[in-house]
Amino acid sequence: MLIVRAIIGHVGVVGLCLLAGLTAAVVGLGIGAARRSWTRVGPEGITVCWGIGRRGRTFPWQEIRWIDVWESSGAHLGRAARITLANGRRLRLPALASTSAYPQPTFPEDFRRVVAWWEFSTDPAARFQPRLTLRTRLAP
């Protein structure tokens, strides 16, 4: 209660209402974008939408060099499928993830399905595990 009084004393009631409204808007946009995120796999490649727009972006199979699982540790354990592109960029796939807060029991079989599409659609010579960088050594 002391914190609220200090904030009201500093910015006033109108400022507090604006701050609360702005916070609610930002949280709402974040939740909305997360709920609209999706990943689709097909013959043309992997199409990803991060919650902005409807079409998403397609990464052709020829661009994808490696697919693995990114794992986090700490307070919220989680796993997500991750692709490595020909230019070395790594992207986590939205909607193909499992966390301790939102467990996805079908994550292993969904990941295997994506890898099967990738192996079927690419030449084995085009697949290679990316080199470890300083960033991936510190936080794999």
Salt bridges, closest charged atoms under 4 A:
ASP68 OD2 - ARG82 NH2 2.89
ASP110 OD1 - ARG113 NH2 3.20
